[in-house]
Amino acid sequence: MNVKDYFGNYKGCMLVYILFILIFVFATFTAENFAECTNEVIFIVITTLLGLGVIYYSSRHELELHKVALVMIIVFGLLMVFFTPPFSFLDEPAHFTRAELLSEGSLYPEATEKGIYINDYYFIFQQSFNGVTILSENNNYNNPITDHKDYWEWAPDSPFYTYILSALGILIAKALNLSAIWALYLSRIANLILYGAVAYFMIKIIPKYKLALMVISTMPMCIVQASFSTYDAFILTFTLIIITYFIKMYSGEVNARNLAIFFVSVLLISLIKEPYVILAFLPLAIRFEDEKLKKYSIIAMLAVFITIALTTSYYLTSPFTTTTVETYNTTTVSNISFVGQIRFIQSNPLVIVTLIKDMLFSIPHLFVLKSNFFHYTGYKGIKLINALYVLFFIGFSIFYKTDINLEKKERMILAAIFLIVYVGIYAIFYLTWTPLGTTTILGVQSRYFLPVIALLPMIVNFGKIENKEL
């Protein structure tokens, strides 16, 4: 793989980057957005200069994709950390609550009739819902961190280990006696550092598929997810590990250590979001020369699958789709019942056709028309930018000539895994999140599909374009 040809013409890359900056500016150019444009101009200038710097750095380190990826993740991730208003990302308030609880030594939230009793210094971050930013004169984000307590509405009951890094960031802010906003910033930064470090090492050690893994790890949505105080950073971090060790084993490095790392990683993210357990079947596409290791892999597949099944078997109430902490929660949708929804389908079997049609027709909305990183601060997203990136990733997945070429049977296995996870996410949200009798599936977001989107270049690739032709 001649990566040098790809990064050699850095001046051309700079011109393309500037063009996309201009497209972004014109796509967001409205009287409302630019009525007071000082902050916007500063942000655009900083983003442009840093982006050009990253491109130049890439041209100087053309054979070291792991370093290029790390710089891209850290630079653009830090922009997200500091320029994104507090709690503007979906569910960040609830996930930060879990991190705050863990920083105080509580592994899981304890529900009361009023909510979760917790330090309330971060409640002021809800001011961002009304357009208050760190630059606003009337913000209180620099108030001190105190141990004064109040009730928070809800928090997810996801595994505590997903919040360790965020909690560590909060602990550092408390130890240094920093202001409240720095508790949020450092919790975000901790997740970003974990993701960036793992991306660096995975791209470095993966024997093949390096450029594809770099493209996946630096996807805008992945960097955004890694820059917030949610468990999505943990999921994406271990997704990179899963893909890396699958490629290592597919390339012939099948041993007990690699199998263990692979299956433990799958288990860790599957305990957060159950459909990802299907990734445990990726080794079915690997050619085992050692029958003993093949037997171990099959046992591990079954063990992971059974473990996830047992943890979610109790009425299928999982951390993935419910608040799991029954407290006062104004956002919880009423009239939801797993058993009731099953009975509705049994009595109206043709509704399955309607649901499949809804799932298919929701794809443009999910990934382009309504794809948005920030749900709570009035930001509507940019359809043009979304469409351009989707076209780029599809084109890369289909036409870029990777250095790993799966056989037809192996591609079919990966395609089946992709489809089962994809449909499974919709199915679970319909059964445990959508009100009874509704024929539109609610709650599904594009970020849930990132772990299987990483498989697409291996499934649909035809390998027509090499680096020197890009």
C-alpha positions in Angstrom: 0.0 0.0 0.0 1.7 3.2 -1.2 0.3 5.6 1.4 2.8 8.3 0.3 0.9 8.9 -2.9 -2.2 9.5 -0.9 -0.7 12.2 1.3 1.9 13.6 -1.1 -0.2 16.4 -2.7 -1.0 18.1 0.6 -1.5 21.5 -1.1 -4.4 20.0 -3.0 -5.8 18.5 0.2 -5.6 22.0 1.8 -7.6 23.5 -1.1 -10.3 20.8 -0.7 -10.4 21.4 3.0 -10.8 25.2 2.6 -13.6 24.5 0.0 -15.4 22.4 2.6 -15.1 25.1 5.2 -16.6 27.6 2.7 -19.4 25.1 2.0 -20.0 24.8 5.7 -20.1 28.6 6.2 -22.6 29.1 3.3 -24.7 26.1 4.4 -25.2 27.7 7.9 -25.4 31.3 6.7 -28.6 32.7 8.1 -29.5 36.0 9.7 -30.1 34.2 13.0 -26.7 32.4 13.0 -24.6 35.3 12.0 -26.4 38.2 13.8 -23.5 38.4 16.2 -20.8 36.6 14.3 -17.7 37.4 16.4 -17.6 34.0 18.0 -18.5 32.2 14.8 -15.6 33.9 12.9 -13.2 33.0 15.7 -14.3 29.4 15.7 -14.1 29.1 11.9 -10.6 30.6 11.8 -9.4 28.3 14.5 -10.9 25.3 12.8 -9.4 26.2 9.5 -5.9 26.8 10.8 -5.9 23.6 12.9 -7.3 21.6 9.9 -4.6 22.9 7.6 -2.0 22.1 10.3 -3.3 18.5 10.5 -3.1 18.2 6.7 0.5 19.5 6.7 1.4 17.1 9.6 -0.1 14.2 7.6 2.1 15.1 4.6 5.2 15.0 6.8 4.2 11.6 8.4 2.7 9.9 5.4 3.7 6.4 6.4 2.6 6.7 10.0 -1.2 6.6 9.8 -1.5 6.0 13.6 0.2 9.4 14.3 -2.0 11.1 11.7 -5.2 9.6 13.2 -4.1 10.6 16.8 -3.5 14.2 15.8 -6.8 14.4 13.9 -8.8 12.9 16.8 -7.2 15.0 19.5 -7.3 18.3 17.5 -10.9 18.1 16.4 -12.0 16.3 19.6 -10.7 19.2 21.7 -12.6 21.6 19.5 -15.7 19.6 20.3 -14.9 19.5 24.0 -14.5 23.2 24.5 -16.7 24.7 21.8 -19.8 22.5 22.4 -22.2 24.0 25.0 -22.6 22.0 28.2 -25.1 19.1 28.0 -25.9 19.8 24.4 -25.3 16.3 23.3 -28.2 13.8 23.6 -28.3 12.1 27.1 -25.0 13.7 28.2 -26.8 15.0 31.4 -27.8 11.5 32.4 -24.4 10.0 31.6 -22.6 12.8 33.5 -24.8 12.0 36.5 -23.5 8.4 36.4 -19.9 9.7 36.2 -20.5 12.1 39.1 -22.0 9.2 41.2 -19.0 7.0 40.4 -16.6 9.8 41.4 -18.3 9.8 44.8 -17.9 6.0 45.1 -21.4 4.9 44.0 -21.3 2.2 41.3 -25.0 2.4 40.4 -27.7 5.0 41.0 -30.1 4.6 43.9 -33.6 5.6 42.9 -36.0 7.5 45.2 -39.5 8.8 44.6 -38.1 12.2 43.9 -35.2 11.1 41.8 -31.5 10.5 42.4 -29.9 12.3 45.3 -26.6 13.8 44.1 -24.3 16.8 44.1 -26.1 19.5 42.2 -23.2 21.8 41.2 -23.7 20.7 37.5 -27.4 21.4 37.4 -26.6 24.9 36.1 -25.4 23.3 32.8 -29.0 23.1 31.8 -28.9 26.8 31.1 -27.4 25.8 27.7 -30.9 24.6 26.7 -31.8 28.3 26.6 -28.8 29.3 24.6 -26.4 30.2 27.4 -22.8 29.3 26.6 -19.4 29.7 28.4 -19.1 33.1 26.6 -22.4 34.4 27.7 -22.3 37.2 30.3 -25.0 35.6 32.5 -23.6 32.1 32.7 -22.8 30.4 36.0 -20.6 27.7 34.7 -17.6 28.8 36.6 -19.3 28.4 40.0 -17.3 26.2 42.4 -17.8 22.5 42.7 -19.7 21.9 45.9 -21.2 19.0 47.8 -24.7 20.6 48.0 -27.2 18.0 47.0 -30.5 17.9 45.1 -32.6 15.4 43.1 -31.8 14.6 39.5 -34.5 13.0 37.4 -32.9 9.9 36.0 -29.7 8.1 35.0 -29.0 4.9 33.0 -28.1 1.8 34.8 -25.4 0.9 32.3 -22.3 -1.0 33.6 -20.2 1.2 35.9 -16.9 0.5 34.0 -18.1 2.6 31.1 -17.9 5.7 33.3 -14.5 5.2 34.9 -12.6 7.6 32.6 -15.3 10.3 32.9 -15.3 9.9 36.7 -11.6 10.2 36.8 -11.8 13.5 34.9 -14.3 14.8 37.5 -12.1 13.6 40.3 -9.2 15.6 38.9 -11.3 18.7 38.7 -12.3 18.3 42.3 -8.8 17.6 43.5 -7.5 20.7 41.8 -10.4 22.8 43.1 -11.5 23.8 39.6 -14.8 25.3 38.7 -17.9 23.3 37.7 -17.4 23.6 33.9 -13.9 22.0 34.3 -15.5 18.9 35.8 -17.4 18.6 32.5 -14.4 19.5 30.3 -12.1 17.0 32.0 -14.6 14.2 31.9 -15.0 14.8 28.2 -11.2 15.0 27.7 -10.6 11.7 29.6 -12.9 9.9 27.2 -11.2 11.5 24.2 -7.7 10.6 25.4 -8.8 6.9 25.8 -10.3 6.8 22.4 -7.3 8.6 20.8 -4.8 6.4 22.5 -6.5 3.2 21.5 -7.0 4.3 17.9 -3.3 5.1 17.8 -2.2 1.7 19.0 -4.8 -0.3 17.0 -3.9 1.4 13.7 -0.2 0.8 14.6 -0.5 -2.9 15.3 -3.1 -3.9 12.8 -1.3 -5.9 10.1 -3.7 -4.9 7.3 -6.6 -2.5 6.8 -4.7 0.4 8.3 -6.1 3.2 6.1 -9.6 1.9 6.4 -9.3 1.7 10.2 -8.0 5.3 10.2 -11.0 6.5 8.1 -13.3 4.7 10.5 -11.7 6.0 13.7 -11.7 9.6 12.4 -15.3 9.6 11.2 -16.8 12.9 12.4 -19.5 11.1 14.3 -16.9 8.9 16.0 -14.8 11.8 17.1 -17.9 13.6 18.4 -19.0 10.6 20.4 -15.6 10.2 21.9 -15.6 13.9 23.0 -18.5 13.7 25.4 -19.3 12.3 28.8 -21.3 9.3 27.5 -20.7 5.6 27.3 -20.5 5.8 23.5 -16.8 6.7 23.7 -16.3 3.4 25.5 -18.3 1.5 22.9 -16.4 3.0 20.0 -13.0 2.5 21.7 -13.6 -1.2 22.1 -15.1 -1.4 18.6 -11.7 -0.4 17.3 -10.2 -3.2 19.4 -12.7 -5.8 18.0 -12.0 -4.8 14.4 -8.2 -4.8 14.9 -8.1 -8.3 16.5 -10.5 -9.7 14.0 -8.2 -8.5 11.2 -5.1 -9.8 13.1 -6.7 -13.3 13.4 -8.0 -13.2 9.8 -4.4 -12.5 8.7 -3.2 -15.6 10.5 -2.4 -14.4 14.0 -4.9 -16.8 15.7 -3.9 -17.6 19.3 -5.5 -17.8 22.7 -4.4 -14.2 23.6 -6.0 -12.6 20.6 -9.1 -14.7 21.0 -9.4 -13.6 24.6 -9.0 -9.9 23.8 -11.5 -10.1 21.0 -14.2 -11.9 23.0 -13.8 -9.8 26.2 -14.1 -6.6 24.1 -17.3 -7.9 22.5 -18.7 -8.9 26.0 -17.9 -5.4 27.4 -19.8 -3.5 24.8 -22.6 -6.1 24.6 -23.4 -5.6 28.3 -24.1 -2.0 27.3 -26.0 -2.5 24.1 -27.1 -6.1 23.6 -27.3 -6.4 19.7 -23.6 -6.0 19.6 -23.3 -9.5 20.9 -23.7 -10.7 17.3 -20.1 -9.4 16.7 -19.0 -12.4 18.7 -19.7 -14.5 15.5 -17.1 -12.6 13.4 -14.6 -15.5 14.0 -16.9 -17.7 11.8 -15.2 -15.8 8.9 -11.7 -16.9 10.1 -9.8 -19.9 8.8 -8.6 -21.9 11.8 -5.6 -24.1 11.3 -5.6 -25.2 14.9 -8.7 -27.3 15.7 -8.3 -26.7 19.4 -8.4 -22.9 19.0 -11.4 -23.3 16.7 -13.2 -25.2 19.4 -12.2 -22.6 22.0 -13.6 -19.8 19.8 -16.9 -21.6 19.4 -17.2 -22.1 23.1 -16.4 -18.4 23.6 -19.0 -17.4 21.1 -21.7 -19.4 23.0 -20.5 -18.2 26.4 -20.7 -14.5 25.4 -24.1 -15.0 23.8 -25.5 -16.9 26.8 -24.1 -14.3 29.2 -25.8 -11.5 27.4 -29.0 -13.5 27.1 -29.1 -14.1 30.8 -28.4 -10.5 31.7 -31.3 -9.3 29.6 -33.8 -12.1 30.0 -35.8 -10.6 32.8 -38.6 -9.0 30.8 -35.8 -7.7 28.4 -35.4 -4.6 30.5 -31.9 -3.6 29.5 -29.6 -0.6 30.0 -29.7 -0.2 26.2 -33.3 0.9 25.8 -34.7 2.0 29.1 -33.8 4.4 31.9 -33.6 1.2 34.1 -33.7 3.5 37.2 -37.4 4.0 37.9 -37.5 7.6 39.1 -39.3 10.7 38.2 -38.4 11.2 34.5 -40.3 13.7 32.3 -38.7 12.2 29.2 -39.9 8.6 29.7 -42.5 7.6 27.1 -45.7 6.2 28.6 -47.7 3.2 27.4 -44.7 1.0 26.8 -44.8 -2.8 27.3 -42.6 -5.5 25.9 -45.2 -8.2 26.4 -48.0 -5.9 25.1 -46.0 -5.1 22.0 -45.4 -8.8 21.3 -49.1 -9.5 21.6 -49.9 -6.6 19.3 -47.7 -8.1 16.6 -49.2 -11.6 17.1 -52.7 -10.2 16.6 -51.6 -8.0 13.7 -48.8 -10.0 11.9 -49.0 -7.7 8.8 -47.7 -4.9 10.9 -44.2 -6.5 10.4 -44.4 -5.4 6.8 -45.2 -1.8 7.8 -42.3 -1.8 10.3 -39.8 -3.1 7.7 -41.0 -0.4 5.4 -40.6 2.2 8.1 -37.1 0.9 8.9 -36.0 1.2 5.2 -37.6 4.6 4.6 -36.0 5.9 7.8 -32.4 5.5 6.4 -32.2 8.9 4.7 -33.6 10.6 7.8 -31.3 8.6 10.1 -28.0 9.3 8.3 -28.6 12.6 6.4 -31.8 14.6 6.9 -32.1 14.3 10.7 -28.5 13.3 11.6 -27.5 15.7 14.2 -24.9 15.6 17.0 -26.5 18.2 19.2 -30.2 17.9 20.2 -30.6 20.3 23.0 -29.3 23.7 21.9 -31.4 24.5 18.8 -28.8 23.2 16.3 -30.6 21.7 13.3 -27.6 19.9 11.6 -26.4 20.4 8.1 -28.0 18.1 5.5 -25.5 18.9 2.8 -22.4 18.1 4.9 -24.1 14.9 6.1 -24.8 13.9 2.5 -21.3 14.6 1.3 -19.7 12.5 4.1 -22.1 9.6 3.5 -21.2 9.7 -0.2 -17.5 9.8 0.6 -17.8 6.8 3.0 -19.9 4.8 0.6 -17.4 5.5 -2.2 -14.4 4.6 0.0 -16.1 1.4 1.2 -16.9 0.3 -2.4 -14.1 1.5 -4.6 -10.9 1.9 -2.4 -8.6 -1.1 -2.9 -7.9 -2.4 0.5 -5.0 -4.9 1.3 -7.5 -7.4 2.7 -9.8 -9.3 0.4 -12.5 -11.5 1.9 -13.9 -14.4 0.0 -17.6 -14.4 -1.0 -18.6 -16.8 1.9 -16.7 -14.6 4.4 -18.4 -11.4 3.1 -21.8 -13.1 3.4 -21.0 -13.9 7.1 -20.1 -10.3 7.8 -23.1 -9.1 5.9 -25.4 -11.3 7.9 -23.8 -10.0 11.1 -24.3 -6.4 9.9 -28.0 -7.0 9.0 -28.8 -8.9 12.2 -27.4 -6.1 14.4 -29.0 -3.4 12.2 -32.5 -5.0 12.4 -32.0 -6.0 16.0 -31.5 -2.4 17.1 -34.8 -1.5 15.5 -36.5 -4.5 16.9 -35.4 -3.8 20.5 -36.4 -0.2 20.3 -39.8 -1.1 18.9 -40.4 -3.7 21.7 -39.1 -1.7 24.6 -39.2 2.0 23.7 -42.1 2.5 21.2 -45.7 3.0 22.6 -48.1 0.2 22.1 -49.7 -0.2 18.7 -47.4 2.4 17.1 -46.2 1.5 13.6 -43.3 4.0 13.6 -40.2 2.9 15.5 -39.0 5.5 18.0 -35.7 6.2 19.6 -33.3 4.9 17.0 -30.2 7.0 16.3 -27.4 6.8 13.7 -24.7 6.5 16.4 -26.0 3.0 17.4 -24.9 1.6 14.1 -21.2 2.8 14.2 -19.8 -0.6 15.4 -21.3 -2.4 12.4 -20.7 0.4 9.9 -17.0 -0.4 10.5 -17.6 -3.7 8.7 -18.9 -2.1 5.5 -15.5 -1.7 3.7 -14.9 -5.4 4.1 -18.4 -6.4 2.9 -19.0 -4.2 -0.2 -15.4 -3.5 -1.4 -14.6 -4.1 -5.1 -11.1 -2.7 -4.9 -10.9 -0.6 -8.1 -9.0 2.5 -6.8 -5.5 2.5 -5.3 -3.9 5.3 -3.2 -2.1 6.8 -6.2 -5.5 7.2 -8.0 -7.3 9.0 -5.1 
